[in-house]
Amino acid sequence: MKLYVWKNDDGLHLSRPPKPSTLHEIEFNPDELCRRCGERVLSISADQSNVCPWCESNMNRPKMLRYQELDIVRLLQKQSDENTACQAPNKSLIANKCTEKDLRDHLTEIGYFGRSVKFLSLELKAIERPGWIQVFQFHIQAKKQGGGWEEHYGICRSDERSDAFEVQLFDREEWQQQKFREDTKQMITHARAPRHWSYAPLMLLFMLIVGAAIVGAVVSFSAEMPSTQSTN
């Protein structure tokens, strides 16, 4: 079977690691026997050798039925498909080199190697009329000066009038989304797009038509009432 896995200096990874990595296609046979325990390998190893994950981690391998082994293989294929989707080009990615440069400079100032930062996403998400203030969301992998690689989600706010540039970093995506909603309540976002200029006139015309119909119905009803009463 073909699998799409992440590869860096540490070897192969089924899920994207914090350290920058690239996606690779490999051939994998889950039914190949582990050269240590003699059981099916079922999943990949870091060095792509025929060693099962349990033996590679020096863990006791639990006894499994065949359907449990097949479940592991299905999860393996599912993760491979998700890896492929992650690597697909993002059409909404904003190629804003100025914002990217400003972010790299800021990260350098706060203790990261700005030039080696890997941008997994950088997208314009909100603006404030008439457009001077812009808010971007980003997802990065950055190496700490004197430390290891870290993964962060963030928000940056730029004001073209004063060249102000504010950055907030978060360890979790849900924290990023929550702060973004709080900071952009009065701004134009994808979820709160402005009404088209023709929206108000159309609504006014609609209300006039409905009002005229109601008035016409009342007048017609009032005109019919005397004839109905005289007949009785």
Beta strands, then each sheet from edge to edge (+ up, - down):
strand 1: 2-8
strand 2: 11-13
strand 3: 22-27
strand 4: 118-128
strand 5: 133-143
strand 6: 149-159
strand 7: 164-170
strand 8: 188-189
sheet 1: 2+ 1- 3+
sheet 2: 7+ 6- 5+ 4- 8+
end
